[in-house]
């Protein structure tokens, strides 16, 4: 019996129609890949208060999905806006544009399906985001990494510039790290 080759995963801009699948991916990814770094309480608090789709990134054309055989395997993006992390539920005000000459672009909301983890999808998403931010005139990149994301970002050349706690509304504290690197 001949084996059937699967098409390679492809990256494309996310659309508003992808939001339900992105939100499901985020929940699967966070619950499966954050164990050992965060408690179940911290993970559920992040899912309630922080994680989720930022539709402004989709509208800006700076959020991407990785799909294969019509299945979402990953998502991530970059932003030319001030918001550093979090989905729509965290936004309370307008999200102004950054000045690429003096401010870093934001790397935002990278999540990979647990079944597709450690297969280079995060790196491919990052390369897409880095190239787009460079084309938009940005010279530096910044992000807030969760503990499970930190090793990926270190491997991509980011360095930790600050460690701090997110104090979430349900009185749960979650350690994270701000990280930076140049676009080149």
ABEGO torsion letter per residue (X at the ends): XBBBBBBBBBBBBBBAAAAAAAAAAAAAAAAAAABGABBAAAAAAAAAAABEBBAAAAAAGABBBBBBGGBBABBEBBBABABABEBAAABABBBBBBBAAABBBBBBGBBBBAAABGAGAAAAAAAAAAAAAAAAGBABBBBBBBAAAAAAAAAAGBBBABBBBBBBAAGBBBBBBBBBBBAX
